[in-house]
């Protein structure tokens, strides 16, 4: 028998304690792997998705919710902002690039984002196949969308209302895939991009390229204003026929026209086109202190920094991750203790076997090596079983996340996992060290004489 066969035979004799040690080691390694991979993937995605975005401008509400919805696409928006107000900010000298984003629909969990060509500039990506959308109901899809949904250029898709699966399907407005983005290792891989006008059209919002065509609400407002103006003129006309001359009547009529027009302009403006948010890139570092304060004081919108909110989010998650990592290390330590107890007890039961091995020519070093190998084999088996548990857990975690937030590669081996297996192996060696030393010091005469 070679060394490995002897070790395996010794381990199989202690079935209960061996299985316990293997499972404890496996659970410790699995927890460490899951925490390490998810936190690393999450942190990398936070960085990749927001590295060129200095500020997000959107409706008032939670700044973190605004960042999660508009940058990471894993939450609902805080509301909409007027397009007219957003366009004013786009011309601000402190802003280098301001990218409009309009949300509201999805395709099988992948968010459909209304935007323009500046979105590709902001995320430093390009169309790898086909072309960029140019007409209404044309879309460009990310590589992961194309792969997961088996889509190609020329295919038609129907969007669903809302930002998650199960919403009302817009069957009357199919989109045509005209392009596929290059793989960018960020959120763009899981998005579907189209024009702002396409998003407005799907929801029945009238518009044109220069926003001259009025919506149904605006037309109704104009009709109401016309009736108000006629009533106003009729009432004041009767009074002036009796009390004022013709010149004064014309002045009053002109004043009434100005009043009605002013009211009408405000009403029509308030019912104008809207977007979800603006993704802003600063022109200079000076904008960091000036622009958020300007927006807060002079508009009905809010400005949120992805860097600040992401750091806050990760610090909150970090507390839980650190706690779970401590728990995993404790489980690993218990596994090491279990290996030690198992080997120490087994050594007492096998002392006559060890003595006979010595009489047959086995050296003290041979016995020492056998016990060390037993500890290593138990923890190595537990370590690799832990990797299997970890990837099964990662797979189920990836199923629970939305398509737009899919950043975990469940079946990709990470180098850090081998470090955890090596850590388990070291724990096995340390745990077996004392029993191995005891085996090394085995005295044949004392054992065989029963002393």
C-alpha positions in Angstrom: 0.0 0.0 0.0 1.2 3.5 -0.8 0.9 6.4 1.5 -2.3 7.8 0.0 -4.1 4.4 0.2 -3.2 4.1 3.8 -4.4 7.6 4.6 -7.7 7.0 2.8 -8.3 3.7 4.7 -7.6 5.5 8.0 -10.0 8.3 7.2 -12.8 6.0 6.0 -12.7 4.2 9.4 -13.7 7.5 11.2 -16.8 8.2 9.0 -18.8 10.4 11.3 -16.0 12.6 12.5 -14.5 12.8 9.0 -17.8 13.9 7.4 -18.3 16.5 10.2 -14.8 17.9 9.6 -15.3 18.0 5.8 -18.7 19.8 6.0 -17.4 22.4 8.5 -14.5 23.1 6.2 -16.8 23.2 3.2 -19.2 25.7 4.8 -16.4 28.0 5.9 -14.8 28.0 2.4 -18.2 28.5 0.7 -19.1 31.5 2.8 -15.8 33.1 2.3 -16.0 32.5 -1.5 -19.5 33.9 -1.9 -18.7 37.0 0.2 -15.5 37.7 -1.6 -16.8 37.2 -5.1 -20.1 39.1 -4.6 -18.4 42.0 -2.9 -15.6 42.2 -5.4 -18.0 42.0 -8.4 -20.3 44.6 -6.8 -17.5 47.0 -6.1 -16.1 46.6 -9.6 -19.6 47.2 -11.1 -20.0 50.3 -9.0 -16.8 51.7 -10.3 -17.3 50.7 -13.9 -20.8 52.1 -14.1 -20.1 55.4 -12.6 -16.5 56.2 -13.4 -17.4 59.0 -15.9 -20.5 60.3 -14.2 -19.9 63.1 -11.8 -23.5 64.1 -11.0 -27.0 62.8 -11.5 -29.8 65.3 -11.7 -33.4 64.1 -11.2 -36.6 64.6 -9.3 -36.5 65.3 -5.6 -36.4 62.3 -3.3 -33.8 59.9 -2.0 -30.4 60.6 -3.5 -29.4 57.0 -3.2 -32.6 55.9 -5.0 -31.8 58.3 -7.8 -28.3 56.9 -8.3 -29.5 53.3 -8.1 -32.2 53.8 -10.7 -30.4 56.0 -13.2 -26.8 54.7 -13.0 -27.1 51.1 -11.7 -30.6 50.4 -12.9 -31.6 48.4 -9.8 -34.3 50.6 -8.3 -37.3 52.7 -9.4 -36.8 56.4 -10.3 -37.7 59.2 -7.9 -39.9 60.8 -10.6 -39.5 62.8 -13.8 -38.1 66.2 -14.5 -39.2 68.7 -17.2 -37.2 68.4 -20.4 -37.1 72.2 -20.7 -35.3 72.5 -17.4 -32.9 69.8 -18.3 -32.0 71.5 -21.6 -31.2 74.7 -19.7 -28.7 72.8 -17.6 -27.2 71.2 -20.7 -26.0 74.7 -21.7 -24.5 75.5 -18.4 -20.8 76.4 -18.8 -19.9 74.2 -15.8 -21.2 71.1 -17.6 -19.1 69.3 -20.2 -21.6 66.6 -21.0 -25.2 66.1 -19.9 -26.9 62.9 -21.1 -30.7 62.6 -20.9 -32.1 59.3 -19.6 -35.8 58.3 -19.8 -37.0 55.1 -18.1 -40.3 53.4 -17.9 -40.3 50.1 -19.9 -38.4 46.8 -20.0 -38.0 43.8 -22.2 -37.9 40.5 -20.2 -36.2 42.3 -17.3 -33.7 44.4 -19.4 -34.4 48.1 -19.1 -35.2 50.1 -22.1 -33.4 53.5 -21.8 -34.5 56.5 -23.9 -31.4 58.6 -24.6 -29.2 60.0 -27.4 -25.8 59.3 -28.9 -24.0 61.1 -26.0 -24.8 58.0 -23.8 -22.2 56.0 -25.8 -19.7 58.8 -25.3 -20.3 58.9 -21.5 -19.9 55.1 -21.2 -17.0 54.9 -23.6 -18.6 52.2 -25.8 -19.6 51.9 -29.4 -21.9 49.9 -31.7 -20.0 46.7 -32.7 -22.6 45.4 -35.1 -25.2 47.3 -37.1 -25.8 51.0 -36.5 -27.1 53.4 -33.8 -30.8 54.1 -33.6 -31.9 56.9 -36.0 -35.7 56.5 -36.3 -38.5 55.9 -33.8 -38.8 52.3 -32.5 -35.2 51.4 -33.4 -33.1 50.0 -30.5 -29.5 49.1 -29.9 -28.9 46.3 -27.4 -26.1 45.2 -25.1 -24.1 42.1 -25.7 -25.6 40.3 -22.7 -29.1 41.1 -23.9 -28.3 39.7 -27.3 -26.8 36.5 -25.8 -29.4 35.8 -23.1 -32.4 36.6 -25.3 -30.9 35.2 -28.5 -31.5 38.4 -30.4 -29.9 39.6 -33.6 -30.1 42.6 -35.9 -33.5 42.8 -37.6 -35.4 41.1 -34.8 -38.5 42.7 -33.3 -39.2 43.0 -29.6 -42.2 44.2 -27.6 -41.6 46.3 -24.5 -43.5 45.8 -21.2 -44.6 48.7 -19.0 -42.6 49.1 -15.8 -39.0 48.2 -14.9 -39.5 44.6 -14.1 -41.0 41.5 -15.7 -44.7 41.0 -15.8 -45.9 44.5 -16.9 -48.4 45.3 -19.6 -47.0 44.6 -23.0 -47.0 47.3 -25.6 -48.0 45.0 -28.5 -48.9 47.9 -30.8 -45.4 49.3 -30.8 -42.7 46.7 -31.7 -39.1 47.8 -31.5 -36.6 46.7 -34.2 -33.0 45.8 -33.2 -30.7 47.8 -35.5 -27.4 47.4 -33.5 -25.5 45.5 -30.9 -23.0 47.3 -28.5 -19.5 46.1 -27.9 -18.9 44.3 -24.6 -18.0 46.9 -22.1 -18.1 45.0 -18.7 -20.6 47.5 -17.3 -24.3 48.2 -17.2 -24.5 48.9 -20.9 -24.1 45.2 -21.6 -27.6 44.6 -20.1 -29.5 47.6 -21.4 -31.6 48.3 -24.5 -31.0 51.8 -25.8 -33.5 53.8 -28.0 -34.3 57.4 -28.7 -36.2 59.7 -26.3 -39.0 60.2 -28.8 -39.5 56.4 -29.0 -40.2 56.3 -25.2 -42.6 59.2 -25.5 -44.4 57.6 -28.5 -44.9 54.3 -26.7 -46.7 56.1 -23.9 -48.8 58.3 -26.2 -46.9 61.5 -25.5 -47.0 63.8 -28.6 -43.9 65.6 -29.6 -41.6 66.4 -32.5 -37.9 67.1 -32.9 -38.3 70.8 -31.8 -41.2 70.1 -29.4 -43.6 72.3 -31.4 -46.4 69.7 -31.6 -48.7 70.0 -28.5 -49.8 67.1 -26.4 -53.4 66.3 -25.8 -53.2 68.0 -22.4 -51.7 71.1 -24.0 -54.4 71.3 -26.6 -57.1 71.0 -24.0 -55.3 73.8 -22.0 -55.4 76.0 -25.0 -59.1 75.4 -25.6 -59.8 76.2 -21.9 -57.8 79.3 -22.2 -59.6 80.4 -25.3 -62.9 80.1 -23.5 -61.5 81.9 -20.4 -60.3 84.7 -22.7 -63.7 85.0 -24.4 -65.5 85.2 -21.1 -63.0 87.8 -19.8 -63.5 90.0 -22.9 -67.3 89.6 -22.8 -67.5 90.6 -19.2 -65.2 93.7 -19.5 -66.7 94.6 -22.9 -70.2 95.1 -21.4 -68.7 97.4 -18.7 -66.7 99.5 -21.0 -69.6 100.1 -23.4 -71.3 102.1 -20.7 -68.4 103.6 -18.8 -65.4 104.1 -21.0 -64.6 105.3 -24.4 -63.4 103.2 -27.3 -59.7 103.9 -26.7 -59.8 102.7 -23.1 -61.7 99.6 -24.2 -58.8 98.6 -26.5 -56.3 99.1 -23.7 -58.2 96.8 -21.4 -58.6 94.2 -24.1 -54.8 94.3 -24.7 -54.2 93.9 -21.0 -56.6 90.9 -20.8 -54.8 89.3 -23.8 -51.4 89.6 -22.0 -52.8 88.1 -18.7 -54.4 85.2 -20.5 -51.3 84.5 -22.6 -49.1 84.6 -19.6 -51.4 82.1 -17.8 -51.5 80.0 -20.9 -47.8 79.8 -21.3 -47.3 78.7 -17.7 -50.0 76.0 -18.1 -48.6 74.6 -21.4 -45.0 74.7 -20.1 -46.0 72.7 -16.9 -47.5 69.9 -19.1 -44.5 69.6 -21.3 -42.1 66.7 -22.1 -40.3 65.0 -19.3 -37.3 62.8 -18.8 -36.1 60.7 -15.8 -32.6 62.1 -15.2 -29.6 63.8 -16.5 -26.2 62.1 -16.2 -23.6 64.9 -15.9 -19.9 65.2 -16.5 -18.2 68.2 -15.1 -16.3 70.7 -17.2 -13.9 71.5 -14.4 -13.3 70.7 -10.7 -14.8 74.0 -9.8 -18.3 72.6 -10.6 -18.1 70.1 -7.7 -18.8 72.9 -5.2 -21.0 75.1 -7.3 -23.3 73.1 -9.5 -25.1 70.9 -6.8 -25.7 73.9 -4.7 -27.0 75.9 -7.7 -29.5 73.1 -8.6 -30.7 72.8 -5.0 -31.3 76.5 -4.6 -32.6 77.5 -8.1 -34.6 74.5 -9.3 -37.2 71.9 -8.2 -34.7 69.1 -8.9 -32.0 67.4 -6.9 -28.4 66.6 -7.6 -26.8 63.4 -6.3 -23.1 62.4 -6.6 -22.6 58.7 -7.6 -19.2 58.6 -5.8 -20.7 59.8 -2.5 -23.8 57.6 -2.6 -21.9 54.5 -3.8 -19.4 54.9 -1.0 -22.2 55.2 1.5 -24.0 52.1 0.1 -20.8 50.0 0.1 -20.0 51.1 3.7 -23.4 49.9 4.8 -23.0 46.6 3.0 -19.4 46.3 4.3 -20.6 46.0 7.9 -22.6 42.9 7.1 -20.0 41.4 4.8 -17.3 41.8 7.5 -19.5 40.2 10.1 -20.2 37.2 7.8 -16.5 36.9 7.0 -15.7 36.7 10.8 -18.4 34.0 11.1 -16.8 32.1 8.2 -13.3 32.2 9.8 -14.8 31.0 13.1 -16.4 28.0 11.2 -13.0 27.3 9.6 -11.4 27.3 13.1 -14.1 24.9 14.4 -13.4 22.7 11.4 -9.7 22.7 12.3 -10.5 21.8 15.9 -12.8 19.0 14.6 -9.9 17.6 12.5 -7.6 17.8 15.5 -10.0 15.9 17.8 -10.7 13.3 15.1 -7.0 12.6 14.4 -6.1 12.6 18.1 -8.8 10.1 19.0 -8.0 8.0 16.0 -4.4 7.9 17.0 -5.3 6.3 20.3 -7.3 3.6 18.5 -4.5 2.9 16.0 -1.5 2.9 18.3 -1.0 -0.9 17.9 -1.3 -0.5 14.1 1.4 2.2 14.3 3.6 0.0 16.4 3.3 -2.9 14.0 4.2 -0.5 11.1 7.3 0.4 12.9 8.3 -3.2 13.4 7.7 -3.8 9.7 10.2 -1.1 8.8 8.2 2.2 8.8 10.3 5.1 10.0 9.1 7.7 12.5 9.0 10.3 9.7 6.7 7.9 7.8 4.2 7.9 10.6 4.5 11.7 11.0 3.8 12.1 7.3 0.8 9.8 7.3 -1.0 11.8 10.1 -0.2 15.1 8.4 -1.6 13.8 5.1 -4.8 12.7 6.8 -5.4 16.3 8.0 -4.6 17.7 4.6 -6.9 15.2 2.7 -9.8 16.0 5.0 -9.5 19.7 4.6 -8.7 19.6 0.9 -11.9 17.6 0.2 -13.8 20.1 2.4 -12.2 23.0 0.5 -13.2 21.8 -3.0 -16.6 20.8 -1.8 -16.9 24.3 -0.4 -16.2 25.7 -3.9 -19.0 23.6 -5.3 -21.4 24.9 -2.6 -20.2 28.5 -3.3 -20.9 28.4 -7.0 -24.3 26.8 -6.5 -25.1 29.6 -4.1 -23.8 32.2 -6.6 -25.9 30.7 -9.3 -29.1 31.1 -7.2 -28.1 34.6 -6.2 -27.7 35.5 -9.9 -31.2 34.2 -10.6 -32.6 36.5 -8.0 -31.0 39.7 -9.4 -32.7 41.6 -12.2 -31.3 41.4 -15.7 -30.1 44.9 -15.6 -28.1 44.2 -12.4 -26.6 41.0 -13.5 -23.0 41.3 -12.5 -22.2 37.9 -10.9 -20.6 35.2 -13.1 -21.6 32.1 -11.1 -19.5 29.5 -12.9 -16.3 31.5 -13.4 -13.4 30.4 -11.2 -11.9 33.3 -9.3 -8.2 33.1 -8.2 -9.1 34.1 -4.7 -11.0 30.8 -4.3 -7.8 28.8 -4.6 -6.4 30.9 -1.8 -9.3 29.8 0.5 -8.7 26.2 -0.4 -5.0 26.7 0.4 -6.1 28.3 3.7 -8.2 25.2 4.5 -5.2 23.0 3.7 -3.0 24.9 6.1 -5.6 24.6 8.8 -5.6 20.8 8.2 -1.8 20.7 8.6 -1.8 22.7 11.8 -4.7 20.6 13.2 -2.8 17.4 12.5 0.5 18.7 13.8 0.1 17.6 17.4 -1.2 14.1 16.6 1.6 13.7 14.0 4.2 14.6 16.6 2.6 12.0 19.0 2.8 9.4 16.2 6.4 10.3 15.6 7.2 9.7 19.2 5.6 6.2 19.2 7.7 3.7 21.3 7.2 0.2 20.0 8.2 -1.6 23.2 5.8 0.5 25.4 2.8 0.0 23.1 3.3 -3.7 22.6 4.0 -4.3 26.3 0.7 -2.5 27.1 2.4 0.2 29.2 
